[in-house]
Amino acid sequence: MFRVGILTISDKGYRGEREDTTHLAIREALRGGPYEVVLYELVPDEPPMIKKVLRLWADREGLDLILTNGGTGLAPRDRTPEATREVLEREVPGLAELMRLKGLEKTPMAALSRGVAGVRGRTLILNLPGSPKGARESLEAVLPALPHALSLVTGKAWREGHHE
């Protein structure tokens, strides 16, 4: 099983003004795969807090996959991609491009997502949109490639159909 952390980035969610249902949509999309969600946190749209959690989860907790959601749009406080880029060692643009490409099949608004994907140490980090529908669809776009990508990043053996 690949160990996963879900980081929701939302000012309103952090203040308790909006329920975070996006993490539930992400969990549902991961169901049935070789994934175990072991950490979840909700932080405001504050780059220092975002970077702190990403570093902690990648470096100390040793998660295989971190899925952020929220803060990828064009609003002034949407700073998740910038915060993520600061902690990445290598970007994986094809995953972010695939999420946008698949999203464009359903809505032209997908072109406004600025989410990035990349690697820190042995952890793959993906920025997903903040809406439950957008996050689920973006994740589903890359799910076929994720086990192989995670195997390469983590060094954990993976073969189609089962995890070793």
N, C-alpha and C positions, 0 to 999 in steps of 0.2 A: 504493500500500500504506500502511496505517496502521501506525505504529511502536508496538509494545506492550512493556510491562515487566510482569513477573510478580514480585510480592513475597510470599513465603511468610513468615508470622508464626507461629513455633512454638518454644517453649522447648525441647522434647524434640528437635525437628529441629536446632535450633541447636547443642545439646550433642552431637549425633550419636547420640542414643538412639532415633531414629525416622527412617526414610528418607522423604524428601519425594516422595511419588508424586502429590500433588495438582497440582503444576505440570505434570506430564505429562498429566493429564486435561484441564487447561485448554488446553494446546497442541493436544491432539487435537480439542477442541471448536472451536478457531479454524481448524483445517485447512480448506482449500478456500475460505476467505473472504479478504477484502482485508487480511489481517493478517500482520505479520512480527514475531515475538518477537525483540527485540534486546537486552533486559536481563532478568536473573533474579538474585534475591538472596534469601537466607534470613536472617531476623533473629529475635531472641527477642521475647517479648511485653513490650517496653519502649517506651512511647510516645515518648520522645525519639529512639530509633533509627528507629522507624516514620516519624515526622515528618521526620527528616533525609533519609531515602531518598525519600519522597514529594516533598519540596521539590526535592531534587537532580534527580530524574528529570523533574519537570514544568518546573522553571525553567531548569536548565542543559542537560539532555539533550533537552528539547523533545519528550518522548514524546507521542503522540496519546492513548494509552490506558494506564492503569495498573490492573492487576487484582491486588488483594490477596487473600490467602486465609488464613483462620485468625483467631482472636481476636475472633470476632463473637458468641460465645455468652454464657452467664451466669456462667461461672467467674470468680472474683475477678481473675485476670490477663488476662481477655479485655477488652482496651482498644482494639482496632483502630478501632471507630467513633468513639470520643472523640478519638483521635489524628488520624484522618482529618478529622473536623469542624474541627479547629484549623487545618488547612492549606487547606481549601476556601474558595473565594470565594462560590460559590453551590451550594446543594444541588439535586439532581434526584430528589425523593422518588418519582416515578412509577416509575423503574427499580428502586429497592429494593423498592417495594411489589409490582411485577410479579414479581420474583424470589421473594418470600415467597408470593404468591398461587399461582404455578405449583408451588412446593415443597409447599404444603399439599395439592395434588392427590395427592401421593405419600406424605407423612408429616406427622402433626400437629406433629412437632418443628420444622418450618420456621417455625412461629410464634415460636420462641425465638431466631431469628436477628435480630441488631440491626444488620446491615450497612447502610451508607449509600452513597449515590452522589452525585457532584457534580463541579464544575468548578473547576480552578485554572488561571488563565491560559487556554491553549489545550489543556489536558489534561483528559480525562474520567477520573475515578477511581471504580472500583467495588469494594466490599468483598464478597467471596465467602466462603462457609463454608469451613472447613478440611478437610472430608472430600473425597476425590476425587469421589464420587458427588454430594454436595451442591454442590460448586463447579461441576461440569460441568452439572448440571441448572439451577442458577441462571443460569449464563452462557447456556445454550441458550434460557432463557426470554426473554432480552433481545436475543439475536443478531439477530432480524429488524429491530429498531429501531436497532441500533448504527451501521451505516454512515451513516444519515441524521443521527443524533445527532453522530457524529464529524465529519461534514461541516460541521454547524452550528458546532461548537466550534472546529474547526481552521481552517475556511475552505477546506479542500481540496474540490475539486469531486467529487461522487459522483452517479452515476446507477445505478439498478437494473440489475444485470447486468455493470457494469464500473466501474472507477475511472479517473478522468481525471487 
